[in-house]
Amino acid sequence: MVLQLNSATTASVSTAPPGRLNRTNVLLFSCSSSQDLSQRVTNRLGLELGKVVTQKFSIGETCVEIGESVRGKDVYTIQSGCGDDKDNLMELLIMINVCKTASSSKVTAVILCFPYAHQDEKDKSRAPISGKLVANILSVAGADHIITMDLHASQIQGFFDIPVDNLYTEPTVLIRENITDWKNCIVGSPNVVGGAKRVTSIADRLNVDFALIYKERKKVSEVDRLVLVGDVKDRVAIVVDDIADTCGTSCHTADKLLTAGASKVYAILTRGIFSGPAISRISNASFVAVVINTIPQDGKMIHCSKIQVIDISMILSEAICRTHNGESVS
């Protein structure tokens, strides 16, 4: 089962409409985890990536040096919090701080995968709320504005005392254009707390039913059992989730849906971290994983033909353009 992606949803490079962006007053810097996506965004905006040199000393310290003046500029830094969290987060913090101390007028951190987003509440005694800690650190580093995408829990926006724009990927168009029998589909999410509102919204737009999959964990990254609420018999099941790490949840969810009578299963994922046994699980699974390029996937696609990637540079470039012009992002 292969999902064919139409040209409307695959990567394409174009520039922003002339005159929409004051290119002399905007600088966009890419951190090391988002080079390809940052280049796509700058191409769309008609900009060039800012000059920056990132190096790591033998003792493990990260050094970020900006190679051009940022004085009075509107600066945007793009980074994903995936992979080595401590290195990527530290690199972002240093870049924000060096731009701020170099007299930039404003620094906006574009964080495609918000680090420690799972630790967003005190779910048991003496548990940390690390997402709040990350928010505090970003503010102290000098960030004036945060642009992120599909936060694991919307309350993370409340952790900040600075403006936060939480962008949403829009799977409705993707579903309509690429899944031929979408009218007979049912939309579901294994993330009940953060995903219920989203899947009901998608189902309303498509005028289809929705299902909820409640999961209980033995421990982090290990699902104990799943409870399905909704009728999926002889329907195409489309699972929408914000994070796929080891893909245990995605695979268990697909199996649960097929056992309940679903004819096909598609998984639309905002962030495909794909750590540990994820690639082998997807290869042996009964669904196709469609992921957004918030995290580079080139190396993983070589080893797994079931991973297909959608480009979101158009969404980010439009958000940056509107933010710079003081226009509404919603």
N, C-alpha and C positions, 0 to 999 in steps of 0.2 A: 504494500500500500504506500504509494508515493504521492505527496501533496505537491502539485505543480503550482509554482508561484508566478503570478502574472507580472507584467512589467510595471504595473501601477504600484506594486508593493515591494519590488526589489530595489536594490541600490541604484541610484542614478545621481549624477553630479550636475548641478546647475547653480547659477548665481542668483542672489537675491535681486529683486527689482531695483533698478537704478534709483538713487535718491532716497531710498528708505533708510539707509544707514550712513551715519557720519563716519566714514572709514578713517578719517584722520584722527579721531578721538577714541577709537576702540582698539584694544589689544587682546588677543586671545592666546593663552599659553596652554600647552598640552603637557600634562604629567605623563610619566612613563607607561602607565597602564592603558592609555586611551589614544595612542598616536594615530591610528587609522581613522577612528571616528572623528577625532579633532580635525584631521585634514579634510574630511568630508564636509564638516561644518564650515570651515574657513572657505572652502571652495564655493559653497552655496552662498556665503556672505560676501564673496569677492574680496576676501582678506588673505593675508599670509600669516602663518603661525609665528608667534613671537619667538625671539631668540632666547633660548634658555639652555643651560648646561647642567645636567644632574649627574653627580658622581657619588660613589660610595667609598669611604675610606676603609682601610684594612681592619680597623676596629669595629666596623659596622655602622658608623655614623653616615648620615645622608647629607650631602651639600648641594644646594640649589643656587645657581648664579644666573641672574637675569642679564641678557646681553644687549639691552637697549633701554632707553629712557622710558619710564612709565609716569613721569611727573604730570599730574593733571589728567591722566587717562582713565577711561572706564575699562577696567581689566576683568577678564573672565578666565578662570582656570578650570580645565576639564580633567577630572580624575574619577576613576572607579575605585570603590573601597574593597574590591574583590582581591583574591590572591593572598599575598602576604599583607595582611591588614596593617601591621605595625609599620612596615616600610611605606606602603601607599598612603596611609593616613599621615605619617610624619612628613613625607615629601610634600603633600598638599598643604599641611600646616606651615611648613617653612616657606613654600612659594607664596602663600597668602601673606605671611608676615613680611617677607622681603619686598613684596609689591607695596604693602602698606607703609613700611618705613621708608620706601623710596618715593613717597609723596604722590601715589596714585590717588585720584579723587574718589574712586569706589572700587571695591573688589568683590566680585560675585563668584562664589564657588559652585561650579556645576558638578554635582556628585551623583554619578549614575547608579551607583550601588552603595547606599548609605551604610557605613560600617556599624556593626553592633546593633542593627535594627531589630534583631530578635530579642534583645534584652531591653525591652521597652516598658516593663512593669515588674513590680515586686510580687512574683507569683508564689513565693514561699519565704519563710523566715530567713533573714540574712542574705537574701538574693540581691545582686547589684542591679541598678537601672543604668546600664552602661551607655545606652543610647542618649540619655540626658547628659552624661559626662562628656560624650563626644560633641554634643551641641554646645556645651560650655567652652570646650577647648577651641572649637572653630570660632566662636565669638571672641575669645581672648586673643586668638592669633591675629584677628583683624578683619574677618569676613564681615561685609556689610549686608550681604544678601545671599540666600541659598536657593539654587535651582536643583531639584532632584526629581526622581521619576518613580511612580508607583511605590510609595513608602509601604513597608510591611504592615505598619499600623499608623493610621492617620494622626493619632495623638502625638506622634513624634514632632509634628509641626509646633505643638505647644511647648516643647522643650526649649525653644529658641525665644530670645527677646529681639531678634532681628527678623525681617520679612523672609518667608519661606514660600516658594512656589513649587507645589507638588504636581508635576505633569503626569498625565495619564496616557498610556498607549491606548489606542482605539481599535480593539480587535473586531469591531462590528464590520468595518469595511473589508478587513482581511477575510473574515468568515464568509461574507457574501460573495466576494470575488474569487475565492479559491476552493471553497467546499461546495460542490455542485448540489448536494442534497441537504443544504443547510436548513431548508424550511421544515425538515423533519428532524431537526436537532434538539438537543436539550443541553443547556449550559450549566456547568457545575464548578465548584471550587472546593478544594480540601482545606482551605484556610477560612474557617467559619467566621472568626472574629473580624479579620480584615477583608475577607473576600465576599462575604454574603451580600453586602450592599452593592459591590461592583457587579457580581454576576446577575443580580436582579435588574440592575440598570441595563446591562447588555441584553438580557432576555426581553426586557420591555422594548428596546429599540428594534430587536429582531422579530418581536411578536411571537416568541417561542416560550416554552416552559423552562424552569430552572430546577436544579437539584443541589442539595448540600451534602457534603461528605464530612462527617465529624470524625476527627482522628484523635486517638489517645496514644501517648508516647510512653515507652518504658524509660527512655532517656533521650538526650539530644541526638538527632539523626537516626533514631530507631523507633519505628511505628509499631505500637502494640496491636491495635485493631482499628478498623474503619466501620463507621455506621452510615449507610446511605439513606437519605431522605429524599424521595422522589421516584417516579416511575420512568425507567429508561428502556423498557422492553421494546425491541425493534426500532430503536431511535439511534441517531448519530450523536454520540456524547462528545462534547467539547469542554475540556478541562482548562480553566484559566487560573494561573497561579503567578505570584510575583517572584518567587525564588525556587530554583531547582539546584540543590546541592549534591547529595549523593543519589538523588532520584529514587530513593526508597518510597517516598510518599507518592510520586507520580506513577511508579510501577504498580504499587499496591492499589492505587485508585483505579488505574486502567483495568487491572484484574477484577476488582470489585464490580466495575461497571459492566464488563463483559460477562461476568458470572450472573449479573442481574438481567442480562438479555440485550445489552447494547450491541448494535450491529457493527459499529466502528468507533474508535476513540482517537481524538486529536488532543494534543497538549500544547497550549499557547503559553509561553513562559517569558516574563519580562527579563529575568536575569538567569542565564544558564551558567552557574558556577561549575558544575560537573566535576566534582572532586571525588577522589577515591574510586569506588567501583561504578561510578555513574555511567561511563561510556559503555562498558560491557552490559550494564543493565538495560540501557536504551537499545543497544544492538539486539538484545534478546527479547525486548518487550514487544507488545502488540499495539503500539501507537507510534505516531510520528511527532517528534518534538520540534515545534516552531518557536525559535527564540529571537529576542530583540538584540541587536548588536551593542548593548550597553557594556558587554564584556566581549573581548576578542574571542572568536570561535574557530579561526582558520585551522589551527592545529588539530582541534578536536573533530572537525568535519572530515578530515582526511581519514580518521579511524572509525567514523560512524556515518553512514549514508543517511541515517534517519534524522540527522540534525539539519534543519534548514533555517536560514537566518534572514531576518527582515531589518532593513536599514531605518534608523530613526533620526538621521542627521537633519531631515527636513523639519521635524518637530523642534529639535534643539535650536537650529538656526533661526526659526521663526520666534521662539521664546526669547532668544538673546536679542534679536532685532527689536521686538516689542518692548523688552525691558529697557534697552538703551534709549528708545524713543519715548518712554514713559507711557506706553499704551497698555491696555488690559491684556493679561496673559490668559485669562480664563476663557 
